[in-house]
Amino acid sequence: MREMINEMTISFKAISVNEGFARACVAAFCAQVNPSLDEITDIKTAVSEAVTNCVVHAYPKKVGDVTIKVELFENSVVIYISDMGVGIEDFEKAREPFFTTKPNEERSGMGFTVMESFMDKLDLIKNQGKGLTVKMEKFFSIKKNLAVGE
């Protein structure tokens, strides 16, 4: 079993201005284990997509909250991005490239495809009650990391 080095949880309103905050916050947190610039860019892109999905789709009639939990390991990171919004009925359909529930808003329907292409693992989890959690994992290249406490 691998040992967690550090973890954090943040919560913020599901509004578009917070997308940049979320990606910068997660990237800065991951920097403590010295991932490559490409790995940080991949994480930022995937976090942006997941948070944007919460902003656009989770709360169609109100502003709700987004919670991000990050578990940092020496050679990987697991990121959970959760909302308590309307959820997704059909995970398989939602993961199809170009599928969108908002075609009138010129959405590309590529959010999950982008997340999958930049991360090593992606799971969708129905929250108890309502909403969705996107669980993403990125494995870092093997090298000497500068983890907390070393």
C-alpha positions in Angstrom: 0.0 0.0 0.0 1.3 3.4 -0.9 1.6 6.1 1.7 -0.1 9.4 1.4 2.2 12.4 1.8 -0.3 15.1 2.1 -4.0 16.0 1.5 -6.2 19.0 1.2 -9.8 19.9 0.7 -11.2 23.1 -0.7 -14.8 24.2 -1.4 -16.0 27.2 -3.4 -19.1 28.4 -5.3 -19.7 26.8 -8.7 -19.1 30.0 -10.7 -16.9 30.4 -13.7 -14.4 32.7 -12.1 -13.4 30.0 -9.6 -12.2 27.6 -12.3 -8.9 29.3 -12.5 -8.6 29.4 -8.8 -9.2 25.7 -8.6 -6.6 24.7 -11.2 -4.0 27.0 -9.7 -4.7 25.7 -6.2 -4.4 22.0 -7.1 -1.3 22.6 -9.3 0.4 24.5 -6.4 -0.5 21.7 -4.0 0.9 19.1 -6.3 4.2 21.0 -6.9 5.5 19.9 -3.5 6.4 16.4 -5.0 8.2 18.0 -8.0 6.1 16.7 -10.9 7.2 17.6 -14.4 5.8 20.8 -16.0 3.9 18.5 -18.5 2.3 16.6 -15.6 1.3 19.9 -13.9 -0.2 21.1 -17.2 -2.2 17.9 -17.6 -3.6 18.2 -14.0 -4.5 21.8 -14.5 -6.3 21.0 -17.8 -8.3 18.1 -16.3 -9.2 20.1 -13.2 -10.4 22.9 -15.4 -12.7 20.6 -17.3 -14.1 19.0 -14.2 -14.8 22.3 -12.5 -16.3 23.7 -15.7 -18.7 20.7 -15.9 -19.8 21.6 -12.3 -20.4 25.2 -13.2 -22.2 24.5 -16.5 -24.2 21.4 -15.7 -24.5 20.6 -12.0 -26.6 23.6 -10.9 -28.9 24.7 -13.8 -31.2 26.9 -11.6 -29.0 28.0 -8.7 -25.4 28.4 -7.7 -24.1 25.5 -5.6 -20.8 24.4 -4.2 -17.9 22.5 -5.7 -15.5 20.5 -3.4 -12.1 19.4 -4.4 -10.2 16.8 -2.3 -6.6 16.1 -3.3 -4.6 13.1 -2.0 -0.9 13.4 -2.8 1.4 10.4 -2.9 5.1 10.3 -3.8 4.5 9.3 -7.4 0.8 10.1 -8.0 -2.1 12.3 -7.1 -5.8 11.5 -6.7 -8.2 14.3 -7.2 -11.9 14.2 -6.3 -14.1 17.0 -7.7 -17.6 16.8 -6.3 -20.9 18.7 -6.5 -24.4 18.2 -5.1 -26.1 19.1 -8.2 -28.5 17.3 -10.6 -26.1 14.5 -11.4 -25.7 12.4 -14.5 -28.3 9.7 -15.4 -26.2 7.8 -18.0 -22.4 7.7 -17.3 -21.7 5.9 -20.5 -23.6 8.4 -22.7 -22.0 11.3 -20.9 -18.5 9.9 -21.6 -19.1 9.7 -25.3 -17.1 12.3 -27.3 -19.3 15.2 -28.5 -22.2 14.3 -26.3 -23.6 17.4 -24.6 -26.8 18.3 -22.8 -26.5 21.9 -23.8 -26.0 22.1 -27.6 -27.7 25.5 -27.7 -24.8 26.9 -25.7 -22.2 25.7 -28.2 -20.7 23.1 -25.8 -18.3 20.6 -27.5 -19.2 17.6 -25.3 -15.6 16.8 -24.9 -15.1 17.4 -21.2 -14.8 13.8 -20.0 -12.8 12.9 -23.1 -10.3 15.7 -22.3 -10.1 14.6 -18.7 -9.4 11.0 -19.7 -6.7 12.0 -22.2 -4.8 14.1 -19.6 -5.2 11.8 -16.6 -4.2 8.1 -16.1 -7.5 7.1 -14.5 -11.0 8.6 -14.5 -14.0 7.4 -12.6 -17.5 8.9 -12.2 -19.2 8.3 -8.8 -22.8 9.0 -8.0 -22.9 10.8 -4.6 -25.3 9.6 -2.0 -28.3 11.9 -2.2 -27.5 13.8 -5.4 -24.6 15.1 -7.4 -21.5 13.6 -8.8 -17.8 13.0 -8.0 -15.2 12.9 -10.7 -12.2 10.9 -9.4 -9.0 11.4 -11.4 -5.5 10.0 -10.9 -2.2 11.0 -12.4 1.0 9.0 -12.1 4.2 11.0 -12.0 7.3 10.0 -13.8 9.7 8.1 -11.6 12.4 10.4 -10.2 13.7 11.8 -6.9 10.8 13.8 -5.6 11.2 16.6 -3.0 8.3 15.6 -0.8 7.3 17.3 2.4 9.6 16.4 5.3 12.6 15.3 3.2 
